[in-house]
């Protein structure tokens, strides 16, 4: 009997070929129609029922989150006040007659004012009328004894000390401090116009006998509204009897809370605010002030004066819902709860529905403030409702025409894919992929797989001549390979091996190349791992940069870290090479940050992705400048300014490099202040840098005698430090032959 094959049955043969190597557009047609219909039917049925609930829950969640954020912030403000009150309480030693003349207490008050910008005043008043207080300077503050003279701008804090036991009238001393807490002036006033015993915070604390919060009032030192926390101070007369000896108080500025409220954005029309239970506005987010002028002073504004009518209505609904009345059984009950659900208030105003909530601020104090949030319900629902309507219309429209246009669209989809496969094949020499393990019966995908395999093979060979990392980054960013560039801030890295010429003369060419390759591999890996781009290898030198082609906001930090890591790694390699009887490579590095032109530069025949600009010359010169000062990593002033808090530097000099006339400050990079323990500086390095910086300052100020004594002491402690000896010699020379009056301290370098 004859055996039949697929070739003998044309229909089966065509069917087999169709399924084994079918066209992509047929798969797209069938898959698209089935998935489209199934997915959208399920989606419509589900979203139609759940969107409204989701919108409402989202609105309530957003309100709760916003209220919680404001409550936490306000509570921190109030807790800060109570914390400082109790801290000052612990520092007052009433057994000492001059207990207010206490440097530790005064330093505590000043430090607290510096740390907490929302404090207006911290003060201590005694029952004998003595007083100690620190207040923040107002813009128009004037001298106490010269009321027509405004205090200098450098004064930030005013410390007042009253002593009524001096003379008949007593005496008042005013001390003025700058922003760093340094005393810059003082005044003596023999007329006492202020008695702390008459202030609300004193009288209220005296009456209650415990921590008390005052009503909101105008601060005595400003026109700003404040609230004060005060606590009485007691002294023991005997083992059983105590009496009040004074009161400690801290004033909290309410303006800080209003500024914070401006940052709380619930929705386009939502409002968050702080209000007292009596209806007085404590903080409000808009330009509407929480206080108004009355008789030259500021007074608290009622919520009934709010420019937002919905806020007034929300507060009234809250009051109605929490109002209590007496029932028939004599018990109190909550009245009018019809608009309240789960702590949220829902009401209608001007044809729109609003949601509101009021959350008390509790911090174990007498404060009766609440955080109010009012938001239109539509702000959350309208976007979802609009999307839902558009989705329904779109799905219905697409469903009607999908059958007619799917075949056409499938052809449009498959054609670009084929074009991509052909383009990939043409570009195979410029992109590298990992081996693909994909099997498919679709003819187009098979062709793409073959093309990618060919490209990978080519790139493996081509990548030995062109840096793979640079090519990959340019491809990922979509940078067109053509001549041109753009301005960009970059951090440049230049390195060079000390005495390489003499090393190369003692090694054969093949051994030298292998040894240098090991060196380049180690340093290049560090540069690439810290997001750097290697520009080129010039003999034994490396030129690299950060922040191009990929953006790197930490490019200065990464470059400094890479320089330290390179030196650390070279220390380890040199020990290994010494054991292997190979030459060691001592490397000098220069770092500079500036704006340059970065891009594809060259000719039609050869293009190089590199840097151009005046700053490149300075960066290159810094590397060579190491030879002059016997340093290993030199950084420019721009590098130092950006990362001086994160790395240990010491000033080296102000130099004018060859080819430049103006001077630039240069710094030695010594270590990283925090992070990798291998890069941390030693205690000796920290000590040397700090002390050398002081001596360098004396040198720059031309205080030659002091500088000489300073550097002589430093050289005795660090006899191996070349820079110390260098500047000692300079100071000795300048002492005998002082420079000209217009000396700018610039040292002109005559070599590269």
ZABAMI-404740 format. One line per field, with one value per residue (C-alpha): residue number from 1; residue in three letters; x, y, z. Coordinates in steps of 0.001 Angstrom, whole numbers, plus 500000, padded with zeros to 6 digits. Layout:
BEGIN
voti <- (NUM/...)
fivex <- (ALA/...)
east <- (X/...)
north <- (Y/...)
up <- (Z/...)
***
This chain:
BEGIN
voti <- (1/2/3/4/5/6/7/8/9/10/11/12/13/14/15/16/17/18/19/20/21/22/23/24/25/26/27/28/29/30/31/32/33/34/35/36/37/38/39/40/41/42/43/44/45/46/47/48/49/50/51/52/53/54/55/56/57/58/59/60/61/62/63/64/65/66/67/68/69/70/71/72/73/74/75/76/77/78/79/80/81/82/83/84/85/86/87/88/89/90/91/92/93/94/95/96/97/98/99/100/101/102/103/104/105/106/107/108/109/110/111/112/113/114/115/116/117/118/119/120/121/122/123/124/125/126/127/128/129/130/131/132/133/134/135/136/137/138/139/140/141/142/143/144/145/146/147/148/149/150/151/152/153/154/155/156/157/158/159/160/161/162/163/164/165/166/167/168/169/170/171/172/173/174/175/176/177/178/179/180/181/182/183/184/185/186/187/188/189/190/191/192/193/194/195/196/197/198/199/200/201/202/203/204/205/206/207/208/209/210/211/212/213/214/215/216/217/218/219/220/221/222/223/224/225/226/227/228/229/230/231/232/233/234/235/236/237/238/239/240/241/242/243/244/245/246/247/248/249/250/251/252/253/254/255/256/257/258/259/260/261/262/263/264/265/266/267/268/269/270/271/272/273/274/275/276/277/278/279/280/281/282/283/284/285/286/287/288/289/290/291/292/293/294/295/296/297/298/299/300/301/302/303/304/305/306/307/308/309/310/311/312/313/314/315/316/317/318/319/320/321/322/323/324/325/326/327/328/329/330/331/332/333/334/335/336/337/338/339/340/341/342/343/344/345/346/347/348/349/350/351/352/353/354/355/356/357/358/359/360/361/362/363/364/365/366/367/368/369/370/371/372/373/374/375/376/377/378/379/380/381/382/383/384/385/386/387/388/389/390/391/392/393/394/395/396/397/398/399/400/401/402/403/404/405/406/407/408/409/410/411/412/413/414/415/416/417/418/419/420/421/422/423/424/425/426/427/428/429/430/431/432/433/434/435/436/437/438/439/440/441/442/443/444/445/446/447/448/449/450/451/452/453/454/455/456/457/458/459/460/461/462/463/464/465/466/467/468/469/470/471/472/473/474/475/476/477/478/479/480/481/482/483/484/485/486/487/488/489/490/491/492/493/494/495/496/497/498/499/500/501/502/503/504/505/506/507/508/509/510/511/512/513/514/515/516/517/518/519/520/521/522/523/524/525/526/527/528/529/530/531/532/533/534/535/536/537/538/539/540/541/542/543/544/545/546/547/548/549/550/551/552/553/554/555/556/557/558/559/560/561/562/563/564/565/566/567/568/569/570/571/572/573/574/575/576/577/578/579/580/581/582/583/584/585/586/587/588/589/590/591/592/593/594/595/596/597/598/599/600/601/602/603/604/605/606/607/608/609/610/611/612/613/614/615/616/617/618/619/620/621/622/623/624/625/626/627/628/629/630/631/632/633/634/635/636/637/638/639/640/641/642/643/644/645/646/647/648/649/650/651/652/653/654/655/656/657/658/659/660/661/662/663/664/665/666/667/668/669/670/671/672/673/674/675/676/677/678/679/680/681/682/683/684/685/686/687/688/689/690/691/692/693/694/695/696/697/698/699/700/701/702/703/704/705/706/707/708/709/710/711/712/713/714/715/716/717/718/719/720/721/722/723/724/725/726/727/728/729/730/731/732/733/734/735/736/737/738/739/740/741/742/743/744/745/746/747/748/749/750/751/752)
fivex <- (UNK/UNK/UNK/UNK/UNK/UNK/UNK/UNK/UNK/UNK/UNK/UNK/UNK/UNK/UNK/UNK/UNK/UNK/UNK/UNK/UNK/UNK/UNK/UNK/UNK/UNK/UNK/UNK/UNK/UNK/UNK/UNK/UNK/UNK/UNK/UNK/UNK/UNK/UNK/UNK/UNK/UNK/UNK/UNK/UNK/UNK/UNK/UNK/UNK/UNK/UNK/UNK/UNK/UNK/UNK/UNK/UNK/UNK/UNK/UNK/UNK/UNK/UNK/UNK/UNK/UNK/UNK/UNK/UNK/UNK/UNK/UNK/UNK/UNK/UNK/UNK/UNK/UNK/UNK/UNK/UNK/UNK/UNK/UNK/UNK/UNK/UNK/UNK/UNK/UNK/UNK/UNK/UNK/UNK/UNK/UNK/UNK/UNK/UNK/UNK/UNK/UNK/UNK/UNK/UNK/UNK/UNK/UNK/UNK/UNK/UNK/UNK/UNK/UNK/UNK/UNK/UNK/UNK/UNK/UNK/UNK/UNK/UNK/UNK/UNK/UNK/UNK/UNK/UNK/UNK/UNK/UNK/UNK/UNK/UNK/UNK/UNK/UNK/UNK/UNK/UNK/UNK/UNK/UNK/UNK/UNK/UNK/UNK/UNK/UNK/UNK/UNK/UNK/UNK/UNK/UNK/UNK/UNK/UNK/UNK/UNK/UNK/UNK/UNK/UNK/UNK/UNK/UNK/UNK/UNK/UNK/UNK/UNK/UNK/UNK/UNK/UNK/UNK/UNK/UNK/UNK/UNK/UNK/UNK/UNK/UNK/UNK/UNK/UNK/UNK/UNK/UNK/UNK/UNK/UNK/UNK/UNK/UNK/UNK/UNK/UNK/UNK/UNK/UNK/UNK/UNK/UNK/UNK/UNK/UNK/UNK/UNK/UNK/UNK/UNK/UNK/UNK/UNK/UNK/UNK/UNK/UNK/UNK/UNK/UNK/UNK/UNK/UNK/UNK/UNK/UNK/UNK/UNK/UNK/UNK/UNK/UNK/UNK/UNK/UNK/UNK/UNK/UNK/UNK/UNK/UNK/UNK/UNK/UNK/UNK/UNK/UNK/UNK/UNK/UNK/UNK/UNK/UNK/UNK/UNK/UNK/UNK/UNK/UNK/UNK/UNK/UNK/UNK/UNK/UNK/UNK/UNK/UNK/UNK/UNK/UNK/UNK/UNK/UNK/UNK/UNK/UNK/UNK/UNK/UNK/UNK/UNK/UNK/UNK/UNK/UNK/UNK/UNK/UNK/UNK/UNK/UNK/UNK/UNK/UNK/UNK/UNK/UNK/UNK/UNK/UNK/UNK/UNK/UNK/UNK/UNK/UNK/UNK/UNK/UNK/UNK/UNK/UNK/UNK/UNK/UNK/UNK/UNK/UNK/UNK/UNK/UNK/UNK/UNK/UNK/UNK/UNK/UNK/UNK/UNK/UNK/UNK/UNK/UNK/UNK/UNK/UNK/UNK/UNK/UNK/UNK/UNK/UNK/UNK/UNK/UNK/UNK/UNK/UNK/UNK/UNK/UNK/UNK/UNK/UNK/UNK/UNK/UNK/UNK/UNK/UNK/UNK/UNK/UNK/UNK/UNK/UNK/UNK/UNK/UNK/UNK/UNK/UNK/UNK/UNK/UNK/UNK/UNK/UNK/UNK/UNK/UNK/UNK/UNK/UNK/UNK/UNK/UNK/UNK/UNK/UNK/UNK/UNK/UNK/UNK/UNK/UNK/UNK/UNK/UNK/UNK/UNK/UNK/UNK/UNK/UNK/UNK/UNK/UNK/UNK/UNK/UNK/UNK/UNK/UNK/UNK/UNK/UNK/UNK/UNK/UNK/UNK/UNK/UNK/UNK/UNK/UNK/UNK/UNK/UNK/UNK/UNK/UNK/UNK/UNK/UNK/UNK/UNK/UNK/UNK/UNK/UNK/UNK/UNK/UNK/UNK/UNK/UNK/UNK/UNK/UNK/UNK/UNK/UNK/UNK/UNK/UNK/UNK/UNK/UNK/UNK/UNK/UNK/UNK/UNK/UNK/UNK/UNK/UNK/UNK/UNK/UNK/UNK/UNK/UNK/UNK/UNK/UNK/UNK/UNK/UNK/UNK/UNK/UNK/UNK/UNK/UNK/UNK/UNK/UNK/UNK/UNK/UNK/UNK/UNK/UNK/UNK/UNK/UNK/UNK/UNK/UNK/UNK/UNK/UNK/UNK/UNK/UNK/UNK/UNK/UNK/UNK/UNK/UNK/UNK/UNK/UNK/UNK/UNK/UNK/UNK/UNK/UNK/UNK/UNK/UNK/UNK/UNK/UNK/UNK/UNK/UNK/UNK/UNK/UNK/UNK/UNK/UNK/UNK/UNK/UNK/UNK/UNK/UNK/UNK/UNK/UNK/UNK/UNK/UNK/UNK/UNK/UNK/UNK/UNK/UNK/UNK/UNK/UNK/UNK/UNK/UNK/UNK/UNK/UNK/UNK/UNK/UNK/UNK/UNK/UNK/UNK/UNK/UNK/UNK/UNK/UNK/UNK/UNK/UNK/UNK/UNK/UNK/UNK/UNK/UNK/UNK/UNK/UNK/UNK/UNK/UNK/UNK/UNK/UNK/UNK/UNK/UNK/UNK/UNK/UNK/UNK/UNK/UNK/UNK/UNK/UNK/UNK/UNK/UNK/UNK/UNK/UNK/UNK/UNK/UNK/UNK/UNK/UNK/UNK/UNK/UNK/UNK/UNK/UNK/UNK/UNK/UNK/UNK/UNK/UNK/UNK/UNK/UNK/UNK/UNK/UNK/UNK/UNK/UNK/UNK/UNK/UNK/UNK/UNK/UNK/UNK/UNK/UNK/UNK/UNK/UNK/UNK/UNK/UNK/UNK/UNK/UNK/UNK/UNK/UNK/UNK/UNK/UNK/UNK/UNK/UNK/UNK/UNK/UNK/UNK/UNK/UNK/UNK/UNK/UNK/UNK/UNK/UNK/UNK/UNK/UNK/UNK/UNK/UNK/UNK/UNK/UNK/UNK/UNK/UNK/UNK/UNK/UNK/UNK/UNK/UNK/UNK/UNK/UNK/UNK/UNK/UNK/UNK/UNK/UNK/UNK/UNK/UNK/UNK/UNK/UNK/UNK/UNK/UNK/UNK/UNK/UNK/UNK/UNK/UNK/UNK/UNK/UNK/UNK/UNK/UNK/UNK/UNK/UNK/UNK/UNK/UNK/UNK/UNK/UNK/UNK/UNK/UNK/UNK/UNK/UNK/UNK/UNK/UNK/UNK/UNK)
east <- (500000/501247/502217/501072/503038/501998/503370/500870/497920/498097/495411/497078/500443/499264/497559/500716/502824/500311/500486/504220/505197/502162/502059/502014/498955/496722/497763/497107/493602/492393/494104/493073/489389/489107/491041/489380/485856/486528/488553/486258/483058/484540/486040/482796/480715/483184/484130/480526/479627/482817/483985/481563/482517/486201/485887/484149/486590/489502/488109/487709/491152/492742/490985/492090/495697/495778/494247/496684/499615/498470/497707/501155/502831/500825/501436/505161/505035/503260/505439/508573/507338/506616/509948/511942/509910/510746/514408/514818/513035/515736/518513/517144/518884/516863/519293/521671/520822/521956/520284/519476/523166/523906/525954/524497/520948/521578/523279/520300/517883/519954/520414/516686/515844/518310/516935/513213/512340/508722/509669/509164/510445/511775/511784/512000/510339/510808/508418/510943/510626/513944/513739/515763/514500/515675/513583/513947/514862/512161/513001/512416/513897/515734/518222/516649/518453/518518/514940/515696/518459/517662/519678/522318/521281/523773/521856/519429/518711/518166/518829/517273/518269/516509/517840/515604/517939/520517/520037/516606/515072/516995/518953/518229/520944/520403/522808/522762/523811/524333/522897/525739/525015/528091/527754/528115/526867/525161/523213/522482/519094/518261/514563/512519/509307/508508/507427/507080/504722/501999/502088/499281/501647/502941/499596/497941/500771/500734/496991/496997/500248/501091/501849/499394/498745/497617/495013/496358/497778/500155/503801/505432/508437/506536/503180/502761/500147/501503/500429/502553/503291/504259/505223/505784/509071/508900/511481/511465/511479/511716/511061/507286/506595/507273/506392/506401/509544/508962/507585/509212/507442/507897/506020/504981/504518/501236/502503/504611/501455/499813/502866/502659/498953/499787/501665/498669/496987/494022/492442/492076/489393/489955/490779/492610/492825/493201/490409/489653/486473/485226/485508/488674/490975/494449/495966/494604/496211/495284/496299/493311/495028/494192/494364/493442/494683/492800/494144/497646/497671/496628/493649/492301/489741/486497/485765/482561/484816/486369/486237/485141/481430/481616/484113/481669/478865/481049/482006/478392/477342/480094/478905/475322/476324/478274/475866/474463/470993/469368/466994/463897/465957/468206/471171/472958/472728/474275/471936/471465/473636/471823/474704/477465/478776/481952/483262/482711/480223/478429/476433/475243/476079/475522/474370/477428/478112/480954/482756/484206/485975/487289/490120/491154/494796/495700/499032/498088/497588/494780/494864/491398/492379/491022/492171/489353/489257/486584/486627/484072/483073/483141/486896/487449/484492/484491/487707/486607/483090/484455/486848/484065/481780/484570/485514/481971/481632/485060/484519/481145/482559/485590/483478/481284/484131/486708/485709/486057/489356/491210/492530/493780/495347/497038/498763/499808/501223/503104/504683/506534/507751/509240/510779/512275/513794/515363/516581/518044/519946/521331/522359/523898/527385/526249/524308/525023/522514/522769/522183/518468/516898/513548/511670/508794/506844/506297/508450/509116/510284/512583/514167/514606/516292/518734/519480/520090/522414/524409/524575/525816/528599/529690/529540/531711/534478/533765/533499/537220/537877/534999/534045/530936/529579/529626/527908/525262/524515/524256/521834/519721/519435/518716/521657/522230/525802/526672/529018/527934/527543/525802/526767/526732/528185/530582/533168/536443/539018/542616/545198/548854/551456/554472/557756/556152/558861/561608/559407/558777/562508/563114/560370/559873/557035/554816/555157/554589/551378/550010/550959/549408/546263/545818/546179/543657/541165/541124/540741/538278/535993/535863/535090/532308/530816/530478/528575/531630/532404/535924/536878/540242/543532/546507/549649/549577/546885/543121/540620/537088/534035/530674/527159/527336/525963/523709/522568/523967/522882/525585/528364/530749/530296/530758/533917/535516/534548/536011/539332/539614/538622/541254/544006/542776/542762/546204/547598/546407/547658/551073/551566/550652/552917/555838/555488/555340/558476/556512/556842/554435/552287/551951/549161/548355/544713/543127/539395/537518/533824/532738/530500/531952/530828/530230/529324/530565/533641/535943/535679/533514/535973/536336/534132/535033/532556/534577/534750/535777/536218/538551/537728/539213/542613/542330/541308/544305/546666/545468/546732/550209/550093/550315/554000/554592/552931/553792/550060/548096/544567/543992/540503/539430/537508/534215/534552/535370/532373/529873/531018/533037/530566/530931/534699/537803/539825/542641/543580/546761/547237/545768/547486/547538/548130/550119/548024/545772/546156/543487/544032/542052/542018/543058/542443/543840/541175/542046/539054/535294/533661/531028/530187/532770/535095/538011/537748/537432/540397/542512/542501/545971/544761/541794/544050/546591/543937/542214/545440/546921/543735/544245/547856/546885/544433/547199/549373/546639/546102/549863/550301/553780/554988/551934/552002/555693/555084/552020/553770/556834/554609/552780/556055/557214/554093/554087/557693/556931/554251/555707/553063/553770/557460/556694/554491/556898/559617/557274/556327/559996/560780/557831/558676/562110/560858/557135/555143/553740/550639/548439/549629/546828/548536/548448/551306/552078/552866/555414/555100/552232)
north <- (500000/503473/505724/509312/512323/515930/516881/514462/516271/519982/521111/519480/520671/524281/523924/522567/525349/527916/526767/526078/529434/531678/535409/537691/539619/536506/536043/539734/539590/536623/537556/541203/540494/537845/539742/543048/541727/539637/542262/545205/543383/542385/545848/547680/545556/545953/549643/550749/549488/550353/553783/555800/553919/554258/558008/558531/556321/558062/561457/560391/558808/561955/564082/561785/561738/565510/566052/563583/565385/568752/567335/565746/568996/571078/568591/568689/572493/572311/569461/571458/574273/571984/570191/573424/574702/571594/571673/575253/574326/571753/574349/576945/576576/578704/577932/580290/583926/584839/581803/583719/584629/581099/580631/577143/578457/581397/579154/576792/579646/580879/577391/576694/579903/578961/575434/576238/578977/578996/580246/583993/584196/582059/583708/583189/585576/585386/586531/589190/590774/589511/588386/586537/586186/585598/586900/586880/590208/592051/593804/597264/596501/599426/599946/600171/603343/604807/604452/606290/603856/600492/597437/596247/593489/591009/590894/587973/587375/589719/588524/590651/590349/592373/592523/594525/594027/596486/600014/601404/600989/597921/597491/595978/594554/593796/591473/591190/587988/587138/584108/581900/582864/585109/588212/591347/594119/595040/597873/598978/600422/601797/602367/599174/599411/595710/593562/589824/589399/591290/589143/586589/583631/584498/585140/582054/579736/581293/580673/577119/576020/573713/573738/576069/577277/580875/582228/583491/587010/589520/588891/591672/591561/591693/592246/588530/586342/583802/581232/580557/577533/578374/576316/577582/577107/576099/576342/574400/576474/573404/569681/570181/573601/574916/578190/579481/581396/582124/581038/579757/580554/579901/581855/579933/581941/581069/582485/579328/577189/579311/578864/575115/575108/576556/573373/571133/570548/568171/569017/571997/573572/571846/573882/572760/575069/575183/576631/576785/575255/578794/579473/581588/580956/579892/579105/579458/578448/581414/585053/585604/586295/584484/587847/591435/594870/596643/599789/599151/595580/592200/590269/586808/586497/584533/581733/583581/586086/583390/584209/580599/580299/576504/576666/578709/576237/573214/574634/575472/571909/570585/572719/571610/567947/568119/570351/568685/568960/567415/564526/563504/561177/564042/562810/564832/563657/564645/566749/566933/564056/563635/565078/563204/559745/558084/561469/563068/565855/565958/569029/570936/574492/576418/573301/571244/568519/569033/566717/568064/566716/568205/566503/567670/568438/566691/566976/566730/570496/573017/573727/573354/573574/571438/570706/571341/569957/570979/569636/569451/565847/566463/567159/563437/562087/564228/562841/559248/559908/561630/558795/556268/558000/558353/554721/553508/555596/554594/550884/550942/552788/550541/547399/548382/548932/546484/543617/545794/547434/544698/543042/546394/547256/543879/544506/547944/546410/543556/545757/547994/544938/543615/547000/546972/543554/544809/547987/545969/543932/547116/548489/545271/546813/549456/547560/544556/542120/539090/535662/535133/531759/532248/529830/530969/529804/533374/534108/537765/536963/534245/536785/539245/536545/535799/539509/540062/537048/538506/541909/540367/538573/541793/543840/541354/542104/545824/546314/545670/548959/551172/551436/549302/551317/554582/552995/551437/554722/556651/554054/554063/557867/557917/560267/560667/559976/563177/566100/568589/569016/570899/572831/570749/570834/567908/566771/565849/563295/563311/560773/560167/557673/559165/558357/556229/557041/555565/552534/551888/551991/549081/546746/545003/546320/543236/543069/546803/546627/543755/545483/548773/546930/545504/549040/550476/547661/548293/552084/551935/549557/552001/554933/553059/551689/555274/556368/557861/557913/557164/559654/558296/556696/558916/556864/556087/558727/558429/561163/560595/562653/562426/563758/562887/561278/560133/562810/562384/564911/563546/563741/565750/563354/560305/561714/562458/559033/557414/559262/558012/554481/554485/555463/552890/550143/551153/550846/547227/546532/548038/545737/542782/543956/544383/540732/539786/541871/544192/547998/549919/552699/555846/557922/561626/562710/566082/566873/569880/570745/573290/573891/572567/571502/567745/565772/564162/566036/565209/564902/563109/560231/559857/561070/561077/561647/564064/567474/570913/574110/576214/574169/571029/572700/573613/570066/568662/571155/570181/566643/567934/570446/567512/567321/570849/570254/566535/565639/562805/564196/567873/569363/572765/575319/574443/570800/571830/574175/571527/568589/570186/568829/565243/564970/566030/568674/570985/574145/573857/577225/579824/579240/580477/577445/577660/579260/581090/584525/584514/582555/579589/577980/574321/571737/568335/565617/563454/561254/560784/561993/559234/555991/553432/552781/552209/555810/557471/559687/558837/560997/562223/563274/565133/566870/567807/569214/571271/572749/573341/575197/577558/578162/578730/581397/583195/582993/584485/587290/588082/587532/586209/585985/584078/581861/581003/579977/577995/576112/575398/573719/571828/570655/569351/567173/566243/566395/564425/566829/568642/571409/572450/572891/574687/577318/577734/578619/581058/582786/583135/584632/587049/588140/589301/590590/591423/591311/594384/596040/594674/591088/588659/585483/583867/581465/581302/577794/577673/573992/571778)
up <- (500000/499096/502023/501709/502934/503503/500114/498530/500152/499194/501624/504616/503458/503293/506659/508259/506781/507981/511592/511612/510091/509978/509357/512355/511199/511483/515098/515746/514211/516243/519502/519340/518772/521483/524119/523297/523691/526782/528665/528033/528893/532254/532802/532037/534355/537224/536929/536474/539951/541843/540606/542724/545887/545095/544545/547893/549794/548150/549156/552774/552830/551390/554004/556816/555588/555245/558672/560235/558642/559967/563433/563619/562596/565072/567859/567159/567407/570759/572031/571131/573349/576314/575888/576016/578987/580980/579871/581085/584314/585034/584539/586999/590351/592784/595603/593835/594446/590933/589358/586159/585678/584535/581321/580776/581137/578814/576245/576404/575691/572722/571269/571557/569686/566940/566632/566663/564161/565317/568810/569380/572934/575799/579201/582965/585416/589185/591879/592944/589479/588121/584511/581864/578298/574725/571840/568060/566453/564496/561231/562738/566195/567767/570579/574028/575045/571521/570321/567070/566037/564399/565444/562928/560530/561956/565243/565343/569037/571997/575554/578315/581983/584695/588224/590548/593522/592115/593394/594066/590624/589531/586307/582918/580615/576948/575104/571301/569498/565836/564026/565336/568936/569243/571425/569240/571555/574792/576456/579983/580852/584310/583563/583884/581856/581826/584765/583984/586924/585024/581884/581223/581154/584646/586279/584748/585787/589266/589597/588259/589895/586959/583222/581502/577949/577548/575212/571889/572287/570706/571611/573626/571305/567996/566315/565711/567345/569803/572319/575379/577512/581067/584110/587667/589498/593142/595894/599152/602324/604536/604185/604055/602593/599079/597466/593889/593001/589321/585935/582734/579437/575703/573000/569841/566618/564885/561564/561109/561209/558491/556279/556811/555921/552495/551660/552405/549042/549182/545825/543486/545703/549044/552164/555326/558340/562138/564240/567946/569290/569893/566157/566089/563102/564235/560805/557267/553950/551705/551830/554105/557444/560663/562399/561636/562642/565401/567016/565697/567015/565650/566925/566120/563320/563611/561170/560272/558480/556270/552517/551873/552619/552602/555489/557548/556819/557638/561031/561844/560912/563144/566064/565486/565330/568591/570503/573594/575060/578091/577418/579337/581522/582579/580522/577878/574268/570951/568840/565031/563726/560419/558353/560222/559258/560584/561737/558304/557581/554240/553202/550150/549222/546009/544143/545131/547711/550198/552598/555837/558907/562162/564054/567550/568282/571516/573267/576951/577127/577478/573739/572173/568502/565673/562127/559681/556140/553608/550038/547193/546625/542894/542959/543399/541477/538349/536854/537476/536138/533058/532350/532828/530305/527771/528279/527581/524407/523176/523784/522057/519084/518756/519187/516223/513811/515236/512952/509817/510622/512530/509397/508124/511456/511711/508449/509678/512835/511166/508510/511012/512867/509656/509008/512512/511825/508605/510291/513135/510591/508994/512408/513679/513859/516392/519062/521217/522770/524940/523294/522718/523466/521731/519515/517351/514334/513142/510132/511018/514544/513203/510929/513835/515908/513100/512697/516412/516495/513627/515320/518547/516735/515053/518240/520106/517651/517257/521040/521371/519579/520808/524529/524944/527846/525874/522866/525113/526880/523644/522270/525420/525369/521666/521011/517303/516296/514479/514956/517592/521314/524096/527201/530343/533864/534238/536745/535037/536172/534949/536118/535370/536624/538376/536625/533934/531406/533576/534335/530624/529871/532248/530887/527591/525443/525767/529575/529886/527843/529961/533221/532095/530986/534490/535852/533374/534033/537780/537574/534673/536576/539518/537208/535382/538625/539940/536771/535101/531378/530189/527484/526433/527469/526677/527165/530873/531580/531933/531097/532369/533273/535052/534178/530470/528432/531318/533764/537286/539923/542268/539704/541908/544826/542576/540988/544377/545631/542491/542989/546586/545579/542804/545242/547756/545122/543846/547361/547428/543888/544550/547543/545336/542500/544886/545875/542175/541450/539158/539036/541252/539800/541937/540417/540542/540022/539210/539642/538279/537845/535256/532244/528991/525541/525501/522428/519247/518091/515200/511428/508909/509001/512786/515668/519360/522216/524345/526061/524843/526781/528871/531975/530394/530339/534039/534975/533096/534739/538223/537717/536888/539736/542153/541291/542613/545987/546442/546618/545006/544501/543779/543364/542124/544161/542407/543462/547032/547355/546259/548426/551244/553831/552583/552076/553966/552090/552988/551083/549068/547376/545046/541730/538191/536004/532821/530105/532626/534238/536938/540117/541332/544758/544846/547559/548443/548689/551712/552539/552723/555935/556141/554378/553260/556201/553801/552592/555992/556976/559996/563129/562202/558737/560206/562736/560068/557707/560399/561720/558279/557267/560220/559258/555621/556753/558652/555530/553334/555871/555716/559448/558869/562479/563682/560591/561131/564743/563713/560882/563031/565625/562905/561301/564653/564836/561134/559932/556733/555485/552471/552357/555945/555183/551907/553535/556433/553907/552136/555389/556393/552994/553095/556631/555463/552111/552424/549191/547540/548978/546184/546779/545909/547071/543608/542898/539167/537902/535127/534278/533131)
***
